Amino acid sequence: MYTGDVERMVQLAEKKAEYLRSNPIGYLILSVLAGIYLGFGICLIFSVGAPFWADGSAGFKLVMGVSFGIALTLVIFAGSELFTGNNMVC
C-alpha cells in the first residue's frame, strides 16, 4: 500500500548516510546552521509573541506557533540538517 513511500524514505536515508560518510565536516556545519536558524526563530517567537502575552490576547499561542513554523521553513529552504528530521529518515 505504501511501498513507494517507504522506498523513497529508504533512498533518502541512504543519501543522507552517504553524505555523512563522504563529508562529515559539511554535515556538521549544516547541523550547526540548522541550530542557528532555529535560534533565530526562537528570538522571533518571543519578539512577536511578547506583546500578545502582555495584552492577555487569546491568539498568543497561535502567533507563537506560526512564528516557529517560519523558523522550520527557514531550515528546510536552507537545506540544513535537522536532528529530528534525520531521526525520522534513519
Phi, psi and omega in degrees: 000312180249028185300318179297319179294318180295318178299320179296319178294323177296317179297318178296320179295318178296321180295316179293319179295320178294321178297320178296318179291321185279332184215073183294326179292316178298321178296318178297318179297317178296326177292318178295318178299321177299319177296321178294317179298319178292327175298317175298321179297321178295319176299319178297318180302311183288326179291322181279323185280335184300315179297324178293320179293319181296326179277352182073028183289145179286340181274010183304309183291325178296315180297318180292322178294319177295321179296322178292325175299324177296319179296317179294325177296321177299319178298316181293312182295328180281346179077025180283168181255107181265135185304314184293323177294322178290327176294323179295317183289319182281000000 
